[in-house]
Amino acid sequence: MTDNLALDEQLCFPLYAASRAMTAVYRPKLERLGLTYPQYLVMMALWERDGRSVGDVCHALALDSGTLSPLLKRLAAADLVERHRSATDERRVEIQLTERGRALRAEAGNIPAEMAAASGLPLAEVVTLRETLQRLTHSLMSALNDNEGD
């Protein structure tokens, strides 16, 4: 008989443990850049598309504005981003990379390959795992949204 409350039988625990391990491996790489992992995520969103609104970055990273705002303040204090009100809608705050923020992209360029190598998985397996986790996240977010209507 299987114990359905055993850690080894859970999906959540290996995801949690892997997330903590992943963040720990990222830490020294990001310290060289002067970034925390959440700040790195914001920077990647902006390197992907500069000039995003706060709401757009919140959506891209699945964060609320209360979590994102302090990250943006620290990135602005480090001269990596600038925040300003939209010229067409003053309720909208847009985030622009500074020259220093754009230059940091080149310094971060090797990190994805280093992390893939640290995983110990073949590249095809890394891609499959990422796609599976994206589907899982989508399904869980849908379930969460469905439950909010109850």
C-alpha positions in Angstrom: 0.0 0.0 0.0 1.3 3.5 -0.9 1.3 6.3 1.6 -0.2 9.1 -0.3 1.3 11.6 2.2 4.9 10.4 1.8 7.3 13.0 0.5 8.5 10.6 -2.2 4.9 10.3 -3.5 4.4 14.0 -4.0 4.9 16.2 -7.1 5.2 19.4 -5.0 8.2 18.3 -3.0 10.6 17.5 -5.8 9.5 20.8 -7.5 10.2 22.7 -4.3 13.6 21.0 -3.8 14.6 21.5 -7.4 13.6 25.2 -7.3 15.7 25.7 -4.2 18.7 23.9 -5.7 18.3 25.8 -9.0 18.3 29.1 -7.1 21.3 28.1 -5.1 23.3 27.3 -8.2 22.2 30.6 -9.8 23.3 32.6 -6.7 27.1 32.9 -7.3 26.6 33.5 -11.0 24.1 36.3 -10.3 26.2 37.8 -7.5 28.9 38.5 -10.1 26.3 40.6 -11.9 25.0 42.2 -8.7 21.6 40.7 -9.1 19.3 38.5 -7.0 17.3 35.8 -8.8 14.1 37.8 -8.9 15.9 40.8 -10.2 17.5 38.5 -12.9 14.0 37.5 -14.0 12.9 41.1 -14.3 16.1 41.9 -16.3 15.5 38.9 -18.6 11.9 40.1 -19.3 13.3 43.5 -20.2 16.2 42.1 -22.3 13.5 40.2 -24.2 11.5 43.4 -24.7 12.6 46.8 -23.4 10.0 49.5 -22.6 7.5 47.2 -20.9 4.8 48.4 -18.6 4.8 47.3 -14.9 1.6 45.4 -15.6 3.2 43.6 -18.6 6.2 42.6 -16.5 3.9 41.4 -13.7 2.0 39.3 -16.2 5.2 37.9 -17.8 6.7 36.9 -14.5 3.4 35.9 -12.7 4.1 38.5 -10.0 1.8 41.1 -8.4 2.8 44.8 -8.5 3.4 44.7 -4.8 6.2 42.2 -5.3 7.6 43.8 -8.5 7.7 47.4 -7.3 10.5 46.9 -4.7 12.5 44.9 -7.3 12.2 47.7 -9.7 13.2 50.3 -7.1 16.4 48.3 -6.4 17.2 47.9 -10.1 16.7 51.6 -10.6 19.0 52.4 -7.6 21.6 50.2 -9.3 21.2 52.2 -12.5 19.9 49.2 -14.5 16.4 50.5 -15.2 14.4 53.7 -15.3 10.8 54.0 -14.5 8.6 56.7 -15.9 4.9 57.5 -16.5 3.6 56.8 -20.0 3.1 59.9 -22.1 -0.3 58.7 -23.3 -1.6 57.2 -20.0 -0.2 58.6 -16.8 -1.6 55.6 -14.8 0.8 53.4 -16.7 4.4 53.1 -15.6 6.9 52.0 -18.2 10.3 50.4 -17.5 13.3 51.1 -19.7 16.7 49.6 -19.5 19.5 52.0 -18.9 22.8 51.8 -20.9 24.2 49.8 -17.9 21.2 47.5 -17.9 21.6 46.8 -21.6 25.3 46.1 -21.2 24.6 43.7 -18.4 22.9 41.4 -20.9 26.3 40.5 -22.5 27.7 39.6 -19.0 24.7 37.3 -18.4 24.9 35.6 -21.8 26.6 32.4 -20.6 24.4 31.8 -17.6 21.7 29.7 -19.4 24.3 27.3 -20.9 26.0 27.1 -17.5 22.7 26.2 -15.8 21.8 23.6 -18.5 25.2 22.0 -17.9 24.8 22.1 -14.1 21.5 20.3 -14.5 23.4 17.2 -15.6 20.6 16.5 -18.1 20.9 16.2 -21.9 19.7 19.3 -23.7 16.7 17.5 -25.2 15.6 16.5 -21.7 16.1 20.1 -20.4 13.8 21.3 -23.2 11.2 18.6 -22.5 11.3 19.3 -18.8 10.8 23.1 -19.4 7.9 22.4 -21.7 6.3 20.0 -19.2 6.7 22.6 -16.4 5.2 25.3 -18.5 2.1 23.1 -19.2 2.0 22.2 -15.4 2.1 25.9 -14.5 -0.6 26.7 -17.0 -2.9 23.9 -15.7 -2.4 24.9 -12.1 -3.0 28.6 -12.9 -6.2 27.6 -14.7 -7.3 25.5 -11.7 -6.5 28.4 -9.4 -8.6 30.7 -11.5 -11.5 28.2 -11.7 -11.4 27.9 -7.8 -11.5 31.6 -7.4 -15.0 31.6 -9.0 -16.3 29.2 -6.4 
